[in-house]
Amino acid sequence: MHYWDGLTAVPRDTAPSVVTIGNFDGVHRGHRHVLEQVVRAARTAGAVSVAITFDPHPRVVHRPNDLQEAITGYEEKAQLIERAGIDAMLVIHYTLEFAQQSPEEFVKNVIVDALKARAVVVGRDVRFGFRNSGDFSTMVELGRKYGFEVIDVADFGEDRRCSSTWIRESLRQGDVGAAAHVLGRRHRVHGEVVHGYARGRELGFPTANLSDEVQGMIPADGVYAGWLHDQAGRRWPVAISIGSNPTFDGVSRVVEAHVIDRPHEQVEDFDLYGQFVTVEFVERLRGMVAFEGIPTLIDQMTQDVERTREVLAAVPGP
């Protein structure tokens, strides 16, 4: 897949395209439904399939105090879009100046002049241009004027439309199963393993602590069963803890993963420090609570590990 960082990166001799527009946060099942139709239409027309997205998210520019986390990091989003079969991703750097364009200016500058679109694939809820004043009917009107087809994509979902909002709601509640249903895959976060306070090791449950700069939305505080993928491509079963360690009066929110059932020879020399790893969530086991005393905490952690083992044994592979 080609990565075009801004309009100036789009080659002037780019072939005619079939285009879609979106933030694609999470690249969930609904997004992939749209992307698949873009790919199909492009192949039929002998054109290039292009996904237009924005960085940063327009919400961050217009509402800077809204610190809503991205469901996926930029790199994972790009990989998922590529996996859908898209030929090129155009990343537009979203600024207040860019947002001043009228719907027609946006369409002419980006879709017509830069991408030479033969077709635009969008849902009925599409909004674009100054103050989101352009809608589906506007796109159809501009398509007639500039000579491109507008392909309507119906909402995707069973009882409820698949959306990034639904995923965020689920993750805020710790319902990683519901999030996985909308995503079409298990939710993941990515980060570098850094040194922590070594409390887990002292208690007999050493953990891989992720740095504060985690990519991807962190689910609600609690203990989860899941998998850790290291840089060597290996997958490890883990009991995951998210929270501020209330038993030890912690303040900072951290993501820790305790690898279970390692081969005996790896118990002492197992080292993930400095690695950029992926933590994948399968099921929430319990909420985060403060325990009265270390023995009670160790007993609960032992139960968490056993429950993690049971959960992961019952789920299919990757």
C-alpha positions in Angstrom: 0.0 0.0 0.0 1.2 3.5 -0.8 1.3 6.0 2.1 0.7 9.6 0.9 1.6 12.1 3.6 -0.5 15.1 2.5 -1.7 16.2 -0.9 1.7 17.1 -2.1 2.8 13.5 -1.8 0.2 12.3 -4.3 2.0 11.6 -7.6 0.8 13.8 -10.4 0.5 10.8 -12.7 -1.7 8.9 -10.3 -4.2 6.7 -12.1 -8.0 7.5 -11.7 -9.2 6.3 -8.3 -12.2 5.1 -6.3 -12.2 6.9 -3.0 -13.6 6.8 0.5 -13.3 9.2 3.4 -13.2 8.6 7.1 -11.2 8.6 10.4 -11.3 4.8 10.5 -10.6 4.8 14.2 -10.5 1.1 15.1 -10.9 0.0 11.5 -13.9 -2.0 12.8 -16.2 -4.3 10.8 -18.3 -1.4 9.5 -15.1 0.3 8.2 -13.9 -2.8 6.6 -17.3 -3.3 4.9 -16.8 0.1 3.3 -13.2 -0.5 2.4 -14.0 -3.8 0.7 -16.6 -2.1 -1.5 -14.0 0.5 -2.4 -11.6 -2.2 -3.4 -14.3 -4.1 -5.4 -15.4 -0.9 -7.2 -11.8 0.0 -8.0 -11.0 -3.4 -9.5 -14.1 -3.3 -11.6 -13.2 0.2 -12.9 -9.5 -0.6 -13.3 -8.8 2.2 -10.9 -6.7 2.7 -7.7 -8.5 2.2 -4.4 -7.8 5.1 -2.0 -8.7 5.7 1.7 -8.6 9.4 2.8 -8.1 9.9 6.5 -7.0 12.7 8.8 -4.2 13.3 11.3 -4.9 14.5 13.9 -8.5 13.5 14.3 -10.7 16.6 13.5 -12.2 16.3 17.0 -8.7 17.1 18.5 -8.5 20.3 16.5 -12.0 21.5 17.1 -12.3 20.3 20.7 -8.8 20.3 22.1 -10.1 19.7 25.7 -11.8 16.4 24.6 -9.0 13.9 25.4 -10.8 11.0 23.9 -8.3 8.2 23.2 -7.9 6.7 19.8 -9.0 3.1 19.7 -6.0 2.1 17.5 -2.6 3.8 17.1 -1.7 5.2 13.7 0.6 2.4 12.6 -2.0 -0.3 13.4 -4.7 1.7 11.6 -2.5 1.8 8.5 -1.8 -1.9 8.7 -5.5 -2.8 9.0 -6.4 -0.5 6.1 -3.7 -2.2 4.0 -5.0 -5.6 5.1 -8.4 -4.7 3.7 -6.8 -4.5 0.2 -6.6 -0.7 -0.2 -4.0 0.5 -2.7 -3.2 3.8 -1.1 -3.9 5.8 2.0 -3.9 9.6 1.9 -3.3 11.2 5.2 -4.4 14.8 5.3 -3.0 16.9 8.1 -6.1 18.4 9.6 -5.8 22.1 10.7 -8.2 24.9 11.4 -7.1 26.4 8.0 -7.9 23.2 6.2 -11.3 23.1 7.9 -12.3 26.4 6.4 -12.7 24.8 3.0 -16.2 24.6 1.6 -17.6 21.2 0.7 -17.0 22.0 -3.0 -13.4 23.2 -2.4 -12.6 20.0 -0.5 -14.1 17.8 -3.2 -12.4 19.7 -6.0 -9.0 20.0 -4.4 -8.7 16.5 -2.9 -11.1 14.1 -4.7 -11.1 15.6 -8.2 -7.8 17.4 -8.8 -5.5 15.3 -6.7 -7.1 11.8 -6.9 -9.0 12.0 -10.2 -11.8 10.0 -8.6 -14.2 8.0 -10.8 -16.3 7.1 -7.8 -16.7 8.0 -4.1 -17.9 5.3 -1.7 -19.6 6.8 1.4 -22.5 6.2 3.8 -25.6 8.3 4.1 -24.1 9.9 7.3 -21.1 11.4 5.5 -20.2 15.0 6.5 -17.4 17.1 5.0 -16.3 20.7 4.4 -16.7 23.8 6.5 -18.6 23.0 9.7 -19.6 19.7 8.2 -22.0 21.5 6.0 -21.6 18.9 3.1 -23.6 15.8 3.3 -24.6 12.8 1.1 -26.8 14.8 -1.2 -24.0 17.4 -1.5 -21.6 14.7 -2.6 -24.1 13.4 -5.2 -24.6 16.9 -6.5 -20.8 17.5 -6.8 -20.4 14.1 -8.4 -22.8 15.2 -11.2 -20.9 18.4 -11.6 -17.3 16.9 -11.6 -18.1 13.6 -13.2 -17.7 11.0 -10.5 -20.2 8.4 -9.3 -21.3 8.3 -5.6 -21.8 4.8 -4.3 -24.0 4.5 -1.2 -22.9 2.1 1.5 -25.6 0.9 3.9 -25.0 0.8 7.6 -23.3 -2.4 8.8 -24.3 -4.2 11.9 -27.0 -6.6 13.2 -29.0 -5.1 16.1 -26.9 -1.9 16.3 -24.7 -0.1 13.8 -21.0 -0.8 14.1 -19.3 2.3 15.3 -16.2 3.6 17.1 -18.5 5.0 19.8 -19.8 1.5 20.6 -16.3 0.2 20.9 -15.3 3.0 23.2 -18.3 2.5 25.4 -17.5 -1.2 25.7 -13.8 -0.6 26.5 -14.7 2.0 29.2 -16.8 -0.7 30.8 -14.1 -3.3 30.4 -16.3 -5.4 28.1 -13.5 -6.5 25.7 -15.8 -9.2 24.4 -18.3 -6.6 23.0 -15.5 -4.5 21.7 -14.1 -7.6 19.8 -17.5 -8.2 18.3 -17.6 -4.8 16.8 -13.9 -4.8 15.8 -14.1 -8.2 14.3 -10.9 -9.1 16.2 -9.6 -8.8 19.8 -8.7 -5.4 21.0 -5.0 -4.7 21.4 -2.7 -2.0 22.8 1.0 -1.6 22.0 3.9 -0.2 24.0 7.5 -0.5 25.2 8.2 -2.7 28.2 9.9 -0.5 30.9 11.1 -1.0 34.4 8.4 -0.6 37.1 8.5 -0.9 40.9 9.3 -4.7 40.7 6.4 -5.4 43.2 5.1 -8.2 41.0 8.5 -9.9 41.0 8.8 -9.6 44.8 5.3 -11.2 45.1 6.3 -14.0 42.8 4.3 -12.6 39.8 6.8 -10.7 37.6 5.2 -8.4 35.1 6.0 -6.7 31.8 5.1 -3.0 32.5 4.1 -0.9 29.5 5.4 2.7 29.3 3.0 5.6 29.6 3.0 6.1 25.8 0.7 3.2 25.0 -0.8 3.1 21.5 -4.4 2.1 21.5 -7.3 2.7 24.0 -6.7 1.2 27.4 -9.8 -0.7 28.7 -11.3 -0.1 32.2 -9.3 -0.8 35.3 -9.3 -4.5 36.2 -7.7 -7.9 35.6 -7.9 -9.5 32.2 -6.9 -12.8 30.5 -5.1 -12.2 27.2 -1.9 -12.7 25.1 1.4 -10.8 24.8 3.1 -10.8 21.4 6.8 -10.0 21.5 9.1 -8.6 18.9 10.3 -12.1 17.9 6.7 -13.0 16.9 6.1 -15.2 19.9 2.8 -15.3 21.7 2.6 -15.6 25.5 -0.4 -16.3 27.7 -0.8 -13.4 30.2 -2.8 -12.2 33.1 -3.1 -8.4 32.5 -3.6 -5.8 35.3 -4.8 -2.3 34.5 -5.0 0.3 37.3 -3.0 2.3 39.8 -2.2 -0.6 42.2 -4.6 0.6 45.0 -3.2 -1.9 47.5 0.1 0.0 47.4 -1.6 3.5 47.2 -0.6 3.9 43.6 -1.5 7.0 41.6 -0.4 6.4 38.0 -2.5 4.1 35.8 -0.4 1.3 34.4 -0.7 -1.7 32.1 1.1 -4.8 33.4 1.2 -8.3 31.9 2.3 -11.4 33.9 3.4 -14.2 31.5 2.2 -17.6 32.8 3.3 -21.1 32.1 6.8 -20.3 30.8 9.1 -23.2 30.2 11.2 -23.9 33.4 14.5 -22.9 31.7 13.1 -19.4 30.8 11.8 -18.5 34.3 15.0 -16.7 35.3 16.3 -15.3 32.0 13.0 -14.2 30.5 13.6 -10.5 29.6 11.2 -8.2 27.6 12.7 -4.9 28.7 13.0 -2.4 25.9 10.9 -4.5 23.5 7.8 -3.0 21.8 5.1 -5.5 22.5 1.4 -6.0 21.8 -1.1 -6.9 24.6 -4.3 -8.5 23.4 -7.4 -8.7 25.6 -9.6 -11.8 25.6 -11.8 -11.5 28.7 -12.1 -9.4 31.8 -11.8 -11.4 35.0 -12.6 -8.9 37.7 -12.5 -5.2 38.6 -9.5 -3.5 40.4 -9.8 -3.5 44.2 -7.5 -2.7 47.2 -6.7 -5.8 49.3 -6.1 -5.8 53.1 -2.7 -7.3 53.3 -0.2 -9.0 51.0 -1.3 -12.6 51.7 -4.8 -11.8 50.5 -3.4 -10.1 47.4 -1.2 -13.1 46.6 -4.1 -15.5 47.0 -6.2 -13.5 44.6 -3.3 -13.2 42.1 -3.0 -17.0 42.2 -6.7 -17.3 41.4 -6.3 -14.8 38.6 -3.6 -16.8 37.0 -5.6 -20.0 37.2 -8.7 -18.3 35.8 -6.5 -16.9 33.0 -5.3 -20.4 32.1 -8.9 -21.7 31.9 -10.1 -18.8 29.8 -7.3 -19.0 27.3 -7.6 -22.8 27.0 -11.2 -22.4 26.0 -10.7 -19.8 23.2 -9.7 -20.5 19.6 -6.2 -19.5 18.3 -5.1 -16.1 17.0 
